Amino acid sequence: MNECKSVFDYTLELSPDGNVTIKDNCGCALKPETTDMPPIKKIINTRTITITEAEGSQWVYLNPPGIWYLIP
């Protein structure tokens, strides 16, 4: 049984071409269902992150938390 309690308990895997894969806590990718918004009761949480990749280097900036990461 899936023990994830929130969408933020999942892992977002970002590929270089910009595609995002959502994986559950077991590492299994979720299948996309629709591009239409399903009926919802209320939006309970929204988060935004900016990922900046520096050209010609191995540095990536994530905001939040506002930190540069060196990718090996």
Backbone as JSON, one array per atom type, in Angstrom:
{
  "sequence": "MNECKSVFDYTLELSPDGNVTIKDNCGCALKPETTDMPPIKKIINTRTITITEAEGSQWVYLNPPGIWYLIP",
  "N": [[0.84, -1.2, 0.0], [0.5, 2.26, -0.75], [2.23, 4.7, 1.05], [2.45, 7.43, 0.9], [1.59, 10.66, 1.93], [1.24, 13.2, 1.03], [1.49, 15.15, -1.96], [4.01, 16.16, -1.94], [5.53, 14.23, -0.8], [6.55, 12.73, -2.75], [9.03, 12.07, -5.32], [10.45, 14.29, -7.6], [11.75, 13.93, -10.73], [13.89, 15.53, -12.76], [14.64, 15.87, -16.12], [17.31, 16.63, -18.49], [16.06, 17.71, -20.78], [13.9, 19.03, -19.81], [11.65, 17.61, -19.11], [9.58, 16.19, -16.58], [9.47, 13.59, -14.24], [7.37, 11.95, -12.03], [7.88, 10.21, -9.09], [6.98, 7.61, -6.81], [7.35, 6.83, -3.25], [8.6, 4.41, -3.39], [10.1, 4.5, -5.62], [8.88, 4.09, -8.05], [7.68, 5.19, -11.18], [4.99, 7.44, -11.72], [2.12, 7.23, -13.79], [1.15, 9.56, -16.23], [-2.1, 11.01, -16.28], [-4.05, 12.88, -17.3], [-4.44, 16.04, -19.05], [-6.35, 17.77, -18.43], [-7.91, 19.6, -15.81], [-8.84, 17.87, -12.95], [-11.88, 17.4, -10.95], [-11.66, 19.16, -7.96], [-11.57, 19.62, -4.4], [-10.31, 21.64, -2.81], [-7.37, 23.67, -3.11], [-4.57, 22.75, -1.39], [-1.85, 23.13, -1.05], [0.89, 24.74, -2.56], [3.89, 24.9, -4.31], [6.79, 26.51, -5.55], [9.72, 26.27, -7.45], [12.82, 27.44, -8.63], [15.16, 26.46, -10.97], [18.37, 26.97, -11.9], [20.72, 26.52, -14.32], [24.12, 26.89, -14.78], [25.8, 27.93, -17.63], [28.46, 26.19, -19.17], [29.6, 25.21, -16.86], [29.51, 23.21, -13.85], [27.67, 24.03, -12.06], [24.61, 24.53, -10.28], [21.79, 26.42, -9.44], [19.43, 26.54, -6.9], [16.34, 27.83, -6.0], [13.68, 28.3, -3.9], [16.22, 26.79, -1.86], [17.92, 28.97, -2.28], [20.58, 28.45, -2.9], [23.73, 27.6, -4.36], [24.7, 24.66, -6.02], [27.3, 22.35, -6.57], [27.52, 20.14, -9.11], [28.7, 16.95, -9.42]],
  "CA": [[0.0, 0.0, 0.0], [1.25, 3.49, -0.84], [2.19, 5.42, 2.31], [2.63, 8.86, 0.68], [0.48, 11.42, 2.5], [1.15, 14.47, 0.33], [2.2, 15.15, -3.24], [5.4, 16.52, -1.69], [6.24, 13.03, -0.37], [7.02, 12.09, -3.96], [10.27, 12.59, -5.9], [10.36, 14.82, -8.96], [13.0, 13.71, -11.45], [13.95, 16.48, -13.87], [15.62, 15.48, -17.13], [17.9, 17.81, -19.15], [15.17, 18.31, -21.77], [12.83, 19.74, -19.11], [10.57, 16.71, -18.7], [9.56, 15.83, -15.17], [8.86, 12.31, -13.9], [7.0, 11.87, -10.62], [8.09, 8.85, -8.59], [6.5, 7.42, -5.45], [8.41, 6.58, -2.27], [9.26, 3.15, -3.76], [10.87, 4.76, -6.83], [8.1, 3.77, -9.25], [7.16, 6.37, -11.86], [3.54, 7.52, -11.86], [1.67, 7.41, -15.16], [0.3, 10.75, -16.43], [-3.5, 10.65, -16.52], [-4.8, 13.83, -18.12], [-4.0, 17.44, -19.01], [-7.51, 18.53, -17.94], [-7.97, 19.66, -14.35], [-9.92, 17.06, -12.38], [-12.63, 18.1, -9.9], [-10.95, 19.19, -6.68], [-12.29, 20.31, -3.33], [-9.6, 22.89, -2.57], [-5.92, 23.56, -3.24], [-4.05, 22.81, -0.02], [-0.44, 23.47, -0.99], [1.53, 25.03, -3.83], [5.29, 25.28, -4.14], [7.48, 26.88, -6.78], [11.17, 26.25, -7.35], [13.54, 27.85, -9.82], [16.41, 25.74, -11.14], [19.2, 27.69, -12.85], [21.95, 25.81, -14.67], [25.11, 27.83, -15.3], [26.41, 27.43, -18.86], [29.9, 26.0, -19.14], [30.08, 24.81, -15.55], [28.75, 22.16, -13.2], [26.92, 24.67, -10.98], [23.17, 24.65, -10.39], [21.23, 27.25, -8.38], [18.05, 26.21, -6.54], [15.71, 28.87, -5.21], [14.41, 28.15, -2.65], [16.64, 27.54, -0.69], [18.83, 30.07, -2.6], [21.94, 27.91, -2.75], [24.4, 27.02, -5.52], [25.19, 23.31, -5.82], [28.24, 21.85, -7.55], [27.12, 18.8, -9.54], [29.92, 16.23, -9.83]],
  "C": [[0.88, 1.25, 0.0], [1.09, 4.29, 0.45], [2.39, 6.92, 2.13], [1.39, 9.6, 1.16], [0.23, 12.72, 1.74], [1.86, 14.33, -1.01], [3.67, 15.46, -3.03], [6.17, 15.39, -1.04], [6.8, 12.26, -1.56], [8.32, 12.74, -4.42], [9.99, 13.09, -7.3], [11.72, 14.65, -9.61], [12.97, 14.57, -12.7], [15.02, 16.04, -14.86], [16.16, 16.74, -17.83], [17.0, 18.47, -20.18], [13.97, 19.0, -21.14], [11.66, 18.87, -18.7], [10.71, 16.34, -17.23], [8.85, 14.49, -15.01], [8.58, 12.32, -12.41], [7.12, 10.43, -10.18], [7.59, 8.76, -7.15], [7.65, 7.06, -4.52], [9.11, 5.24, -2.49], [10.11, 3.31, -5.02], [10.16, 4.43, -8.12], [7.52, 5.04, -9.86], [5.64, 6.3, -11.95], [3.2, 7.81, -13.31], [0.83, 8.68, -15.26], [-1.11, 10.32, -16.8], [-4.21, 11.58, -17.49], [-4.15, 15.21, -18.06], [-5.14, 18.33, -18.54], [-7.51, 18.5, -16.42], [-9.13, 18.82, -13.84], [-10.7, 17.86, -11.35], [-11.86, 18.02, -8.58], [-11.76, 19.96, -5.66], [-11.64, 21.65, -3.02], [-8.11, 22.65, -2.73], [-5.33, 23.75, -1.85], [-2.59, 23.21, 0.06], [0.08, 23.71, -2.39], [2.96, 25.44, -3.54], [5.89, 25.57, -5.51], [8.97, 26.83, -6.51], [11.75, 26.68, -8.68], [14.87, 27.11, -9.85], [17.19, 26.46, -12.24], [20.48, 26.91, -13.07], [22.91, 26.8, -15.31], [25.81, 27.22, -16.52], [27.93, 27.3, -18.69], [30.46, 25.62, -17.79], [29.2, 23.68, -15.02], [27.91, 22.73, -12.05], [25.44, 24.78, -11.3], [22.68, 25.45, -9.19], [19.78, 26.84, -8.15], [17.51, 27.3, -5.64], [14.23, 28.57, -5.07], [15.22, 26.87, -2.65], [17.58, 28.71, -1.0], [20.28, 29.66, -2.47], [22.43, 27.38, -4.09], [24.92, 25.63, -5.14], [26.16, 22.95, -6.93], [27.88, 20.41, -7.87], [28.35, 18.06, -10.05], [29.79, 15.6, -11.21]]
}
